[in-house]
């Protein structure tokens, strides 16, 4: 029997990939780069360190990459974050896992602040997924922040 499950948050539990992609399109446009949504969308799930070299040369990544990434995050938080919703049946899935006695861990490459915003928004972990939040422990593992939700 499986005793532990790890789920990525963005794009797996939350329907957020299209919003992240659109934020990237708008951030690139602010720097004079016209990158179509259909080219950016398949890159969702990658960090900025992998995404930026797909669309910028090395000099551009060095000169504007960090600022462009920061702008993308701001666009996402201000314009798209309020629209993010969990995928259907996530709550039912989590309930079934918990009933089996297994533990659930949530993982994200997003920074701790963004994950906390997901939590604050509608009490995400309790209302959307019905997980009692007794302990949340961030661990940096190969640049991936894992947030363990122990039930």
C-alpha positions as CSV (number, residue, x, y, z in Angstrom):
1,X,0.0,0.0,0.0
2,X,1.2,3.5,-0.9
3,X,1.7,5.5,2.3
4,X,2.8,8.9,1.0
5,X,1.7,11.0,-2.0
6,X,3.4,14.2,-3.3
7,X,1.5,16.5,-5.6
8,X,2.7,19.6,-7.4
9,X,0.5,22.6,-6.8
10,X,0.5,24.8,-9.9
11,X,-0.8,23.1,-13.0
12,X,-1.5,19.8,-11.2
13,X,-3.9,20.7,-8.3
14,X,-4.6,24.2,-9.4
15,X,-5.7,25.1,-12.9
16,X,-3.1,27.9,-13.2
17,X,-0.8,27.0,-16.2
18,X,-2.7,29.1,-18.8
19,X,-2.7,32.1,-16.4
20,X,1.1,31.7,-15.8
21,X,1.6,31.4,-19.6
22,X,-0.4,34.6,-20.3
23,X,1.6,36.4,-17.6
24,X,4.8,35.4,-19.4
25,X,3.4,36.6,-22.7
26,X,2.6,40.0,-21.2
27,X,5.9,40.3,-19.4
28,X,7.8,39.5,-22.7
29,X,5.7,42.1,-24.5
30,X,6.6,44.7,-21.9
31,X,10.3,44.1,-22.9
32,X,9.5,44.4,-26.6
33,X,9.3,40.6,-27.2
34,X,6.3,39.2,-29.1
35,X,6.1,35.6,-28.0
36,X,2.9,33.8,-28.9
37,X,0.9,32.1,-26.1
38,X,1.1,28.8,-28.0
39,X,4.9,28.8,-27.7
40,X,5.0,29.8,-24.0
41,X,2.2,27.4,-22.8
42,X,4.2,24.2,-23.3
43,X,7.0,25.6,-21.1
44,X,4.8,25.8,-18.1
45,X,6.2,23.7,-15.3
46,X,9.7,24.9,-16.0
47,X,11.4,27.5,-13.9
48,X,12.4,30.8,-15.3
49,X,16.0,29.6,-15.5
50,X,14.8,27.0,-18.1
51,X,12.1,29.1,-19.8
52,X,14.0,32.3,-20.5
53,X,16.7,30.7,-22.6
54,X,14.0,29.3,-24.8
55,X,13.0,32.9,-25.9
56,X,16.1,35.1,-25.2
57,X,19.7,34.9,-26.1
58,X,22.3,34.6,-23.4
59,X,23.0,38.3,-23.3
60,X,19.3,39.1,-22.9
61,X,18.9,36.5,-20.1
62,X,21.8,38.1,-18.3
63,X,20.6,41.7,-18.8
64,X,16.8,41.5,-18.4
65,X,16.0,37.9,-17.3
66,X,15.7,38.6,-13.6
67,X,13.6,41.7,-14.1
68,X,11.4,40.0,-16.7
69,X,10.8,37.1,-14.4
70,X,9.9,39.5,-11.5
71,X,7.5,41.3,-13.8
72,X,5.9,38.1,-14.8
73,X,5.3,37.2,-11.2
74,X,3.8,40.6,-10.5
75,X,1.4,40.3,-13.5
76,X,0.4,36.9,-12.4
77,X,-0.3,37.9,-8.8
78,X,-2.2,41.1,-9.7
79,X,-4.1,40.0,-12.8
80,X,-4.5,36.3,-12.8
81,X,-4.1,34.9,-9.2
82,X,-7.7,35.8,-8.3
83,X,-8.9,33.6,-11.2
84,X,-6.9,30.4,-10.2
85,X,-9.1,27.6,-9.1
86,X,-8.5,24.0,-8.1
87,X,-9.1,21.3,-10.7
88,X,-12.4,19.4,-10.2
89,X,-12.4,16.4,-7.9
90,X,-9.1,17.3,-6.2
91,X,-10.9,17.5,-2.9
92,X,-12.5,14.1,-3.4
93,X,-9.2,12.6,-4.4
94,X,-7.5,14.0,-1.3
95,X,-10.3,12.8,0.9
96,X,-9.9,9.3,-0.5
97,X,-6.2,9.3,0.1
98,X,-6.6,10.5,3.7
99,X,-9.2,7.8,4.3
100,X,-6.7,5.2,3.2
101,X,-4.4,6.4,6.0
102,X,-1.8,7.8,3.6
103,X,-0.1,11.2,4.0
104,X,-0.2,14.0,1.5
105,X,2.7,16.4,0.6
106,X,2.3,19.4,-1.6
107,X,5.3,20.5,-3.7
108,X,5.9,23.7,-5.6
109,X,8.8,25.5,-7.4
110,X,7.0,28.7,-6.5
111,X,8.4,30.8,-3.7
112,X,7.1,30.4,-0.2
113,X,5.2,33.7,-0.4
114,X,3.2,32.5,-3.4
115,X,2.3,29.2,-1.8
116,X,1.2,31.1,1.3
117,X,-1.1,33.3,-0.9
118,X,-2.7,30.1,-2.2
119,X,-3.3,29.0,1.3
120,X,-4.8,32.4,2.4
121,X,-7.0,32.6,-0.6
122,X,-10.2,31.0,0.6
123,X,-8.3,29.0,3.1
124,X,-7.1,26.9,0.2
125,X,-5.8,23.8,1.9
126,X,-8.7,23.4,4.3
127,X,-11.6,24.4,2.1
128,X,-10.5,23.2,-1.4
129,X,-8.9,20.0,-0.3
130,X,-10.3,19.5,3.2
131,X,-6.8,18.9,4.7
132,X,-6.3,19.9,8.3
133,X,-3.2,22.1,8.4
134,X,-1.4,20.9,11.5
135,X,2.1,21.3,10.2
136,X,3.6,23.0,7.1
137,X,7.3,22.5,6.7
138,X,9.2,24.0,3.7
139,X,12.2,22.0,2.5
140,X,14.5,23.1,-0.3
141,X,15.4,19.9,-2.2
142,X,17.2,20.4,-5.5
143,X,15.7,23.9,-5.8
144,X,12.2,22.5,-5.4
145,X,10.3,23.7,-2.3
146,X,8.3,20.9,-0.8
147,X,5.5,21.8,1.6
148,X,4.6,18.8,3.7
149,X,1.0,18.7,4.9
150,X,0.9,16.1,7.6
151,X,-2.5,14.9,8.6
